[in-house]
Structures are given as structure tokens and as C-alpha cells.
Amino acid sequence: MKSIKILLPVILAAITTVATAQQHMADTMKMEHMDHHMHHPAMKMTGMPADTMPQHHAVMSSQYSIDLPMNRDGSGTSWVPDSSPMYAYMKHGKRWMSMLHFNQFIRYNAQDVFKQGSRGGSHFDAPNMIMGMTQTQVGKNGLFGINAMLSFDPFLVGNHGYPLEFQTGETYKGSKLVDRQHPHDLVAQLALSYTQHLGDNMDAFVSAGYPFEPALGPPVFMHRLSGMSNPDAPLTHHYADATHITFGVATLGFRYKDFKIEGSTFTGREPDEHRYDFDKPKFDSYSVRLSYNPSNNWALQVSNGWIHSPEELEPDHNVIRTTASVMNVTPYTEDSYLATTLVYGQNHISNHGETLPSVLLESTLQLSKTAVYGRFEYVKKNADELDLLAMLPTNPDLNINALTLGTNRIIFNFKNTDVRAGIQGTLNVSPTQVRSLYGTAPMAVEVYMRISPSLMTMGGHKHPKMVM
């Protein structure tokens, strides 16, 4: 299709640029590994010999392996590159190590600022999430972890969500949410995990949560370094990573070296509009994911999910979701890096035999206090998904393209907390069939403040590149 032909050269050029930058930096980066006899064998740090590193300044190991650094942990049980910086507060006790992360936006969001169509809207709101995790070593080879995540979206965004043209997914008051992003549930994650180290480079783990995230898709958008500055959920969210809040998940996984295979059983139904309660767990859906981190700078995954009846208003629609993603983080200095993510996701509506694909490419260039970021999306949605069957009864496929560019800067810091001011704009390219509603190229503009922990420090100093 024409959109894909236009997109492929952009994707290839981006990957080539990232790979070239990584190769350039590889010659200047040194890796040092800690001795496995320390309290957590995975604690590795550049620039400080293992035998001289203060124990109370050690970095947590992964929740799912004493051989791996915490930097590799993405959302749920997913992986990100080991070279990913961490923005969090950390507390080390005698037996437990704990970490807290949050991201709070305060913004004005105006969709279709030039009033090309009738589907735009504007809103003052404050999307957010706060996540805590704690873990302890059990014996010599075990790890036990507890995760919890809250979102105050129901209070600070509202049950109807925020305006976002061409967004779809979930329901409100008996209608589909269209041109709006749904809020996240107050309790977004409550999970336990146990990992057993089986020998050199091998682990097995089990995790369960209510709610939690199954082994399906890339790390969710709000936990990707490449997209953390963008207040908006991607238009491709329900094609790739929408299962991050699932009421009832159990996952079993096995790691060998830098490969991981895992499978989940979970509840297929999306969360309902009552954002304060706990939905009924059904465990009627399944997924499998293969992850591979070929080097410190790269993380790859492919996954497939068989999702039973995800949408409340279309209970007979089952979805087979297929995803693949590539993530790269290339550090430049102690507080500068380039983070890029490429995601392919598709939904196959099993009872219709229809397949709807999507592609997302997002990147953030962090230069000390200033970040410059962008996101390009292509997604195919049909008239039914956009609730336009009355206008388009033949239910045609609609090709949607969106380009977002933004920047923010740290304006001050207090108690290891950064306050940023930012602005971003999004250009949507409307499908021909719906330009009477949306206009040809509606533009959205957002201005915001973002509050989050600072880059995690070691003894009061920024972690030197956090390269593992």
C-alpha cells in the first residue's frame, strides 16, 4: 500500500542512523562487571571496580534474574536495553531493595487547533502514573519481588478520557470511546514474582498479578525511554501494548543467556469504565513472547496473543494480536543519550478474517537538560472501529498517519526531582473518506509541565552512563 511504501524508507533510514551512532559510541564505551559473590551478582557499573563499590550504593538486580541489571527490566516482564538510564528513587535496606518511579504531566491539550473538522476538542488535564517495586534475595539463588502501580487518571483526567483524534479503544456509558484516549485504572498493577537461578546464564520465573501485564507486545508506551516525554498514548496502543492493565495474569518464563521465552494466560476483556474497582478475572486468553538482547544497546521481541472478547460492545469479536519491536539506547555522556523504538503491531479479527496493521517509530534525543523527541505512526482502522458505520456502511479500511514533534527542558530540580516545561505538535493526515469530519490535516498542540524523578544517582553523582 502507498503509506507503507512511503514509510519503509523512513524506518530503514532511522535504523541505519541509530546503528551508525551505536557503532561510533561502541569504541568509546567500556564495560565492567561485578563479581558474582556480591550480594546481587547482577549489579554492574561502568567506571567503578566491583571490589571498591560501596554496598549501599549498589544497583538493584533485575527482578527476574540475579545475573542481569535492573536497567533491563521494562514494564511487566518485558526487556529494554541494558544501557537504559533509570529515573527513579531507590532505597536499600538490609534485606529489601526498593525503587519508586512516577511521571506526572500537567497540560493543556488542543486537538484540531485550526478547526478543520468537527471531531477535535480541548482539555486541561494531568495524565500520570506512579510505580513502586521491591525485591529480596531468597537463599542463594532465589528472588522474590512485589510490584504496584497506581494512576490518578480517574481524578485528574476523568472517566471520559482526554481528546486525541483518531484514537479508539474501550467504552464509556455504553458507547465506543472514539477520538479520545481512555483513562487508566486507579489500581494499574499489583503483582508478585519469584525467580529461581538454575545455573550459569539460566533462570526460570513465575509471576502473577491482579492486575498485571501479560507477555505480549513491547514495553508499554509510558515506560519506554523513547516515548516518556510524550503525554499522549500512541494511536497504535490497542494494536501493540494495550494489555498492560489486565485483571488476572499468570506468566511463566525461562531465560538462557540473552534469550527469554515466556507465556501467559490472562483475561482478554479490556478494563471497564469503572476505574476504581477490580474486574472479574477469567483467564480466557493466551500469549507467548520471545525476547533477545544482542548487546547492551539493543532489545528485540516478537509476540503473539490470542485475546478473547476484548471489547465490551463487541463480545463476539476475538483478536489475534501479533507484535514485533526493536529498541535501541545509545548513551553519549552521563546525561545524554538517543533512545529509539520501532514497533509493528496488528490485530486480526478472527470472526471477520480482517487484519489491521500498524507501525510506530519514536525517538528521543536527550541532551543534558533538553530533550527533543518525535513519533511517527501509521495505523489502519476501519469505519466500525471509528464508530462511523452510519456514514460509511460498507465499513472501508481507513489509513491514518500522524507525526508528532516536541521538546522539553528541565527548568529546575529539587530533591532529585526534575520539573520540565515542554511543547509538542501533532499533524494528522486524514483518510479521504472522512475529511468532511476531520479536515485534511488537523493539527494538535499541547503545552505541559512534566514532573518525574531525576536520573538515578550514585552517592550524589549521576550514574556514569548506566552502561551494563
C-alpha positions as CSV (number, residue, x, y, z in Angstrom):
1,M,0.0,0.0,0.0
2,K,1.1,3.6,-0.7
3,S,1.6,4.5,3.0
4,I,3.8,1.5,3.7
5,K,5.9,2.3,0.6
6,I,6.5,5.8,1.9
7,L,7.1,4.6,5.5
8,L,9.7,1.9,4.8
9,P,12.5,4.2,3.6
10,V,11.9,6.3,6.7
11,I,12.2,3.3,9.0
12,L,15.3,2.0,7.3
13,A,17.0,5.4,7.4
14,A,16.2,5.7,11.1
15,I,17.6,2.2,11.9
16,T,20.7,2.9,9.9
17,T,21.3,6.2,11.7
18,V,20.9,4.6,15.1
19,A,23.1,1.7,14.2
20,T,25.8,4.0,12.9
21,A,25.6,6.1,16.1
22,Q,25.9,2.9,18.2
23,Q,29.0,1.7,16.4
24,H,30.6,5.1,16.8
25,M,30.0,5.1,20.5
26,A,31.0,1.4,21.0
27,D,34.7,2.3,20.6
28,T,34.4,4.8,23.4
29,M,32.4,2.8,25.9
30,K,33.9,0.4,28.5
31,M,32.1,-2.3,30.4
32,E,33.0,-3.7,33.7
33,H,31.1,-6.5,35.6
34,M,30.8,-7.1,39.3
35,D,32.0,-10.2,41.0
36,H,29.2,-12.8,41.3
37,H,29.9,-13.2,45.0
38,M,28.5,-9.8,45.9
39,H,25.0,-9.6,47.4
40,H,23.4,-9.2,44.0
41,P,25.6,-10.6,41.3
42,A,23.9,-8.6,38.5
43,M,25.0,-5.3,39.9
44,K,27.3,-3.9,37.3
45,M,28.6,-0.4,36.8
46,T,30.9,1.4,34.4
47,G,33.7,3.4,35.9
48,M,33.9,1.8,39.4
49,P,35.7,-1.5,40.1
50,A,33.4,-4.1,41.7
51,D,35.6,-4.7,44.7
52,T,35.6,-1.0,45.7
53,M,31.9,-0.1,45.1
54,P,30.1,0.7,48.3
55,Q,27.4,-1.9,49.1
56,H,24.8,0.7,49.9
57,H,25.2,2.4,46.5
58,A,24.8,-0.8,44.6
59,V,22.2,-1.0,41.8
60,M,19.3,-3.5,42.1
61,S,19.5,-6.6,40.0
62,S,16.7,-7.4,37.6
63,Q,13.5,-8.7,39.4
64,Y,13.8,-11.8,37.1
65,S,17.4,-12.7,37.3
66,I,20.3,-12.2,39.7
67,D,22.6,-12.2,36.6
68,L,21.0,-9.2,34.9
69,P,20.9,-5.5,35.8
70,M,17.7,-3.7,36.8
71,N,18.2,-1.5,33.8
72,R,17.0,-4.4,31.6
73,D,13.5,-4.5,33.2
74,G,10.7,-2.9,31.2
75,S,7.1,-2.9,32.0
76,G,5.6,-6.2,33.2
77,T,8.2,-8.9,32.4
78,S,9.5,-7.3,29.2
79,W,13.1,-6.2,28.4
80,V,14.6,-2.9,27.4
81,P,18.3,-2.3,26.5
82,D,20.8,-2.6,29.4
83,S,22.2,0.8,28.6
84,S,18.8,2.5,29.5
85,P,19.2,5.2,32.2
86,M,16.9,4.9,35.2
87,Y,14.8,7.8,36.5
88,A,13.8,6.7,40.0
89,Y,14.3,6.9,43.7
90,M,16.0,4.0,45.3
91,K,16.1,2.7,48.9
92,H,18.5,-0.1,50.1
93,G,17.6,-1.9,53.3
94,K,19.4,-4.8,54.9
95,R,17.3,-7.4,53.0
96,W,15.0,-5.5,50.7
97,M,15.8,-3.1,47.8
98,S,13.0,-0.8,46.7
99,M,12.5,1.7,43.9
100,L,9.9,4.3,43.1
101,H,9.2,5.9,39.7
102,F,6.5,8.3,38.6
103,N,5.6,10.5,35.6
104,Q,3.2,13.4,36.1
105,F,2.0,15.8,33.4
106,I,0.1,19.0,33.8
107,R,-1.0,20.2,30.4
108,Y,-3.4,22.0,28.0
109,N,-4.3,19.8,25.1
110,A,-5.9,21.3,22.0
111,Q,-6.9,18.9,19.1
112,D,-7.6,20.4,15.7
113,V,-6.4,23.9,16.7
114,F,-7.3,25.4,13.2
115,K,-10.9,23.9,13.3
116,Q,-10.6,22.0,10.1
117,G,-13.2,19.5,11.2
118,S,-15.8,18.8,13.9
119,R,-14.0,15.9,15.8
120,G,-11.4,17.9,17.8
121,G,-11.6,19.0,21.4
122,S,-9.5,20.7,24.1
123,H,-8.8,19.9,27.7
124,F,-6.8,20.8,30.8
125,D,-5.8,17.6,32.5
126,A,-2.9,15.7,34.2
127,P,-2.1,12.2,32.9
128,N,0.1,10.3,35.4
129,M,1.3,7.1,36.8
130,I,3.3,6.1,39.9
131,M,5.0,2.7,40.3
132,G,6.8,1.1,43.2
133,M,8.8,-2.2,43.3
134,T,10.6,-4.0,46.0
135,Q,12.6,-7.3,46.0
136,T,14.7,-9.5,48.2
137,Q,17.0,-12.4,47.6
138,V,15.7,-15.8,48.8
139,G,18.6,-18.1,49.8
140,K,21.5,-18.1,47.4
141,N,19.6,-18.4,44.1
142,G,16.1,-17.0,44.5
143,L,14.5,-13.6,44.0
144,F,11.1,-12.5,45.3
145,G,9.5,-9.3,44.0
146,I,6.5,-7.2,44.6
147,N,5.2,-4.6,42.1
148,A,2.4,-2.0,42.4
149,M,1.3,0.8,40.1
150,L,-1.3,3.5,40.5
151,S,-2.8,6.0,38.1
152,F,-4.8,9.0,39.3
153,D,-6.2,9.5,35.8
154,P,-9.8,8.9,37.0
155,F,-9.4,12.0,39.2
156,L,-7.1,14.2,37.1
157,V,-8.2,13.2,33.5
158,G,-11.7,12.0,34.1
159,N,-13.6,8.8,33.2
160,H,-14.3,10.0,29.7
161,G,-10.5,10.3,29.0
162,Y,-8.8,13.1,27.0
163,P,-9.2,14.3,23.4
164,L,-7.0,12.5,20.9
165,E,-8.1,12.5,17.3
166,F,-8.3,9.0,15.6
167,Q,-7.8,7.2,18.9
168,T,-10.0,4.2,19.6
169,G,-10.4,1.5,22.3
170,E,-12.7,0.7,25.3
171,T,-16.1,2.2,26.1
172,Y,-17.8,4.9,28.2
173,K,-21.5,5.0,29.1
174,G,-22.5,2.3,26.5
175,S,-20.6,3.9,23.6
176,K,-17.3,3.4,22.0
177,L,-14.5,5.8,23.0
178,V,-13.5,7.4,19.7
179,D,-11.2,10.4,19.3
180,R,-10.4,10.1,23.0
181,Q,-7.8,8.2,25.0
182,H,-9.3,6.2,27.9
183,P,-8.0,6.9,31.4
184,H,-6.1,4.2,33.2
185,D,-7.5,2.4,36.2
186,L,-6.7,3.7,39.7
187,V,-5.0,0.4,40.5
188,A,-3.0,-0.4,37.4
189,Q,-0.8,-3.2,38.8
190,L,-0.5,-5.5,41.8
191,A,1.9,-8.3,41.2
192,L,4.2,-10.9,42.7
193,S,7.1,-12.7,41.1
194,Y,9.6,-15.4,42.0
195,T,12.7,-16.3,40.1
196,Q,15.0,-19.3,40.6
197,H,18.6,-19.2,39.3
198,L,19.2,-22.5,37.6
199,G,22.9,-22.2,36.8
200,D,25.2,-20.1,34.7
201,N,23.1,-17.9,32.5
202,M,19.8,-19.7,33.2
203,D,16.7,-18.7,35.2
204,A,13.1,-19.7,35.4
205,F,10.5,-17.4,36.8
206,V,6.8,-17.2,37.6
207,S,4.7,-14.0,38.0
208,A,1.1,-13.3,38.8
209,G,-0.9,-10.1,39.1
210,Y,-4.4,-8.7,39.5
211,P,-4.0,-6.5,37.6
212,F,-0.7,-7.0,35.7
213,E,0.7,-7.2,32.1
214,P,0.9,-10.5,30.1
215,A,3.9,-11.4,27.9
216,L,2.5,-9.6,24.9
217,G,4.0,-6.7,23.0
218,P,6.8,-4.3,23.7
219,P,7.2,-2.4,27.0
220,V,4.2,-0.2,27.3
221,F,4.5,3.4,25.9
222,M,4.7,5.1,29.3
223,H,7.7,3.0,30.3
224,R,9.7,3.4,27.0
225,L,12.6,5.9,27.3
226,S,11.9,6.8,23.6
227,G,8.4,8.0,24.4
228,M,8.4,9.0,28.0
229,S,8.3,12.8,27.2
230,N,5.1,12.5,25.2
231,P,1.9,12.9,27.3
232,D,-0.3,11.1,24.7
233,A,-0.8,7.4,24.2
234,P,0.0,6.2,20.7
235,L,-2.8,5.7,18.2
236,T,-1.3,2.2,17.8
237,H,-1.7,1.5,21.5
238,H,-4.5,-1.1,21.0
239,Y,-2.5,-2.8,18.3
240,A,0.6,-3.5,20.4
241,D,0.7,-2.8,24.1
242,A,-2.9,-2.2,25.4
243,T,-2.9,-5.3,27.6
244,H,-0.6,-3.6,30.2
245,I,-3.5,-3.4,32.6
246,T,-5.2,-6.8,32.7
247,F,-7.3,-8.1,35.6
248,G,-5.8,-11.5,36.0
249,V,-2.4,-12.6,34.6
250,A,-0.1,-15.5,35.2
251,T,3.2,-15.8,33.4
252,L,5.9,-18.5,33.3
253,G,9.3,-17.8,31.7
254,F,12.7,-19.2,31.1
255,R,16.0,-17.3,30.3
256,Y,19.1,-18.7,28.7
257,K,21.9,-16.0,28.3
258,D,20.3,-13.1,26.4
259,F,17.2,-15.1,25.2
260,K,14.0,-15.3,27.0
261,I,10.8,-17.3,26.2
262,E,7.7,-16.7,28.2
263,G,4.0,-17.5,28.1
264,S,0.9,-16.0,29.8
265,T,-2.7,-16.8,30.5
266,F,-4.8,-13.8,31.2
267,T,-8.2,-12.1,31.0
268,G,-8.9,-10.9,27.4
269,R,-11.6,-8.2,28.2
270,E,-10.3,-4.7,28.4
271,P,-10.9,-2.8,31.7
272,D,-14.4,-1.5,32.1
273,E,-15.3,2.2,32.6
274,H,-15.5,1.8,36.4
275,R,-11.9,2.8,37.1
276,Y,-11.9,2.3,40.8
277,D,-12.9,-1.4,41.0
278,F,-11.3,-4.8,40.2
279,D,-12.8,-6.5,37.1
280,K,-13.6,-10.2,37.2
281,P,-10.6,-12.4,36.2
282,K,-11.4,-15.0,33.6
283,F,-8.0,-16.4,32.2
284,D,-9.6,-17.0,28.8
285,S,-6.7,-15.7,26.7
286,Y,-3.1,-16.6,26.0
287,S,0.2,-15.2,24.7
288,V,3.8,-16.1,24.0
289,R,6.8,-13.8,23.7
290,L,10.4,-14.3,22.6
291,S,12.9,-11.6,23.7
292,Y,16.6,-11.2,22.7
293,N,19.1,-8.6,23.8
294,P,22.0,-9.0,21.4
295,S,24.1,-6.3,23.1
296,N,23.9,-3.6,25.8
297,N,22.2,-1.1,23.4
298,W,19.5,-3.3,21.8
299,A,16.4,-5.1,22.9
300,L,14.2,-7.1,20.4
301,Q,10.9,-9.0,20.9
302,V,8.3,-10.9,18.9
303,S,5.0,-12.0,20.5
304,N,1.6,-13.3,19.7
305,G,-1.6,-13.1,21.7
306,W,-5.0,-14.9,21.4
307,I,-7.3,-12.4,23.0
308,H,-10.9,-13.5,23.8
309,S,-13.6,-10.8,23.5
310,P,-11.5,-7.7,24.3
311,E,-14.3,-5.1,23.7
312,E,-17.4,-5.0,25.8
313,L,-19.7,-3.8,23.0
314,E,-18.4,-6.5,20.6
315,P,-18.3,-9.6,22.8
316,D,-18.2,-12.0,19.8
317,H,-15.0,-10.4,18.3
318,N,-11.9,-12.3,19.2
319,V,-8.5,-10.8,18.3
320,I,-5.2,-12.4,17.4
321,R,-2.6,-9.8,18.1
322,T,0.9,-10.0,16.6
323,T,3.8,-7.7,17.6
324,A,7.5,-7.2,16.9
325,S,9.7,-4.4,18.2
326,V,13.3,-3.2,18.2
327,M,14.6,-0.8,20.9
328,N,17.9,1.0,21.0
329,V,19.5,3.2,23.6
330,T,22.9,4.8,22.8
331,P,24.5,6.8,25.7
332,Y,26.7,9.8,24.8
333,T,27.6,11.4,28.1
334,E,26.5,10.8,31.7
335,D,23.2,12.6,31.0
336,S,22.8,12.5,27.2
337,Y,21.6,9.7,25.0
338,L,19.5,8.7,22.0
339,A,16.6,6.3,22.6
340,T,14.6,4.8,19.6
341,T,11.8,2.3,19.4
342,L,10.3,0.7,16.3
343,V,7.0,-1.3,16.8
344,Y,4.9,-3.3,14.4
345,G,1.6,-4.4,15.7
346,Q,-1.5,-5.9,14.1
347,N,-5.0,-7.1,15.1
348,H,-6.5,-10.0,13.2
349,I,-10.3,-10.0,13.9
350,S,-10.8,-13.8,13.9
351,N,-14.5,-13.9,13.2
352,H,-14.2,-11.3,10.3
353,G,-11.0,-12.6,8.9
354,E,-9.7,-9.0,8.7
355,T,-6.2,-7.9,9.6
356,L,-5.5,-4.3,10.7
357,P,-1.7,-3.4,10.8
358,S,0.1,-0.5,12.5
359,V,3.7,0.8,12.6
360,L,5.2,3.2,15.2
361,L,8.6,4.8,15.2
362,E,9.5,7.1,18.1
363,S,12.8,8.6,19.3
364,T,14.1,10.9,22.0
365,L,17.4,12.8,21.9
366,Q,18.3,13.8,25.5
367,L,21.0,16.4,25.7
368,S,21.6,17.2,29.4
369,K,18.6,19.3,30.4
370,T,16.9,19.5,26.9
371,A,15.0,16.7,25.2
372,V,13.9,16.7,21.5
373,Y,11.5,13.9,20.6
374,G,9.3,12.7,17.8
375,R,6.8,9.9,16.9
376,F,5.5,8.8,13.6
377,E,2.6,6.4,13.3
378,Y,0.8,4.6,10.6
379,V,-2.3,2.7,11.5
380,K,-5.2,1.1,9.6
381,K,-8.6,1.3,11.3
382,N,-12.0,0.5,9.8
383,A,-15.2,2.6,9.9
384,D,-16.6,0.3,12.6
385,E,-13.7,0.9,14.9
386,L,-14.1,4.7,14.4
387,D,-17.9,4.3,15.0
388,L,-18.7,5.6,11.5
389,L,-20.8,2.8,10.1
390,A,-23.8,5.1,9.7
391,M,-21.7,7.3,7.4
392,L,-19.7,4.5,5.8
393,P,-21.9,1.4,5.8
394,T,-19.5,-0.6,3.7
395,N,-17.0,-0.5,6.5
396,P,-14.0,0.6,4.5
397,D,-10.4,0.4,5.8
398,L,-9.0,3.9,6.7
399,N,-5.3,4.6,6.5
400,I,-4.2,7.1,9.2
401,N,-0.8,8.8,9.5
402,A,0.3,11.0,12.4
403,L,3.6,12.8,13.1
404,T,4.4,14.4,16.5
405,L,7.4,16.6,17.2
406,G,8.1,18.0,20.7
407,T,10.7,19.4,23.1
408,N,11.1,20.0,26.8
409,R,13.7,21.3,29.2
410,I,14.4,20.9,32.9
411,I,13.6,24.3,34.4
412,F,14.5,23.4,37.9
413,N,15.3,20.4,40.2
414,F,14.5,19.8,43.8
415,K,15.2,16.7,46.0
416,N,16.3,14.6,43.0
417,T,13.1,15.6,41.2
418,D,13.0,17.2,37.7
419,V,10.4,19.7,36.6
420,R,10.3,20.2,32.8
421,A,8.4,22.6,30.6
422,G,7.5,21.3,27.2
423,I,5.5,21.8,24.0
424,Q,4.6,19.5,21.2
425,G,2.6,19.5,18.0
426,T,0.9,16.6,16.0
427,L,0.0,16.6,12.4
428,N,-2.6,14.0,11.4
429,V,-3.2,13.1,7.8
430,S,-6.9,12.1,7.4
431,P,-8.2,9.3,5.2
432,T,-10.0,10.7,2.2
433,Q,-13.3,9.1,3.2
434,V,-13.6,11.1,6.5
435,R,-12.1,14.5,5.6
436,S,-15.6,16.0,5.9
437,L,-15.4,15.2,9.6
438,Y,-11.8,15.7,10.4
439,G,-10.4,18.0,7.7
440,T,-7.4,17.1,5.5
441,A,-4.6,17.5,8.1
442,P,-5.9,18.5,11.5
443,M,-3.1,19.7,13.9
444,A,-3.0,19.3,17.7
445,V,-0.8,21.4,20.0
446,E,0.0,20.7,23.7
447,V,1.9,22.7,26.3
448,Y,2.8,21.0,29.5
449,M,4.9,20.6,32.6
450,R,6.3,17.2,33.5
451,I,7.4,16.1,36.9
452,S,9.5,13.0,37.4
453,P,12.5,11.6,39.4
454,S,15.9,12.7,38.2
455,L,18.4,10.5,36.6
456,M,19.3,8.0,39.3
457,T,22.4,8.9,41.1
458,M,25.2,7.0,42.9
459,G,26.5,8.7,46.0
460,G,25.1,12.0,44.9
461,H,26.5,11.9,41.4
462,K,24.9,10.9,38.1
463,H,25.4,7.3,37.3
464,P,28.2,7.2,34.6
465,K,26.2,6.3,31.5
466,M,24.4,3.5,33.4
467,V,26.1,1.1,30.9
468,M,25.8,-2.5,32.0
